[in-house]
């Protein structure tokens, strides 16, 4: 293995791709106030959260395009095409003259961001499997979380010197840098696993994924857990600003939460080595339920406005546990899917990003002058995640061959 494929280099590459896709979300959060003013959005209406939701929707459905095509043309070409579309969407958002055009550009931006979103999992699965895969993805996630810690601060700095349009334009050079790194990193798809891009092959890959209890079950668990986390992402700025009146400190507050998450995820790698990914995922999801229940009790007791520091601590603990569970469950979902890693990663991405975005909207739009809907959403989706996780644990993690007919064996 060359230096470009050492464990450290792989972790750095995967993390950088995650940072690029997350920049489109996190850097935009401090610009919400300017967007409300620019496009005459009502305070407390939740309309501004569509800037995040549309990005996630594009990213979710775009994963089908890049994941399926990458099993045919390779990870590198698909990643390069996606990053190019990412840059085009970012430029379009920066030039948008209306809220409608901004949201359209955000969908395009999200479609491009889908490439690093889905293909980083495919690249990791091409090179690793089992607990080693979980360790690598967890380490990459921990490094990636420096992005959410820094990106809002970058957005704030840009806003101090110019307007919100430059916040979005700043993503264009990131896309270019990602393309250069991808070109140097090279192709990871084993020629033996190249698959034709036709309906029969796609259907076989889909049957393989949906017919495998471990892959499909863990993907459903990820969707539920991510739905809870997306509530936090979409509503954190309005809550900090409108409910608690600390909008000027949002970037620092968000960075503190991201740092807490990153530290937790980094340390989770040690527990994966000692106890295995399955046990770590189960403990993390149970911890999410406990944190959400405590949050809900205090929220109800305080009429939906718990003390700010309690709210901050509750979401930091919940988000940290949720982010620990996600890479471990992703590794378990992808382990049996080596022969159809791109297709499986795409389907997992559609469920866990687009599906989670739709789940988040259910509670995001109910957050007005109280955080109780957030607490309820955290608890409901954590319980769903536990149910799916327990069901998935009954499946096998043995590598399966593509299912070329409708009947599948579980």
Buried (B, 14 or more C-beta within 10 A) or exposed (E): EEEEEEBEBBBBBBBBBBBBBBBBBBBBBBBBBBBBEBBEBEEEEBBBBBBBBBBBBBBBBBBBBBBBBBBBBBBBBBBBBBBBBBBBBBBBBBEBEEBEBBBBBBBBBBBBBBBBBBBBBBBBBBBBBEBBBBBBBBBBBBBBBBBBBBBBBBBBBBBEEEEBBBBBBBBBEBBEEBBEBBEEBEBBBEEEBBBEEEEEBBBBBBBBBBBBBBBBBBBBBBBBBBBBBBBBBBBBBBBBBBBBEBBEEBBEBBBBBBBBBBEBBBEBBEBBBEEBBBEBBBBBBBBBBBBBBBBBEBBBEBEBBBEBEBBBBBBBBBBBBBBBBBBBBBBBBBBBBBBBBBBBBBBBBBBBBBBBBBBBBBBBBBBBEBBBBBBBBBBBBBBBBBBBBEBBBEBEBEEBEBBEEEEEEE
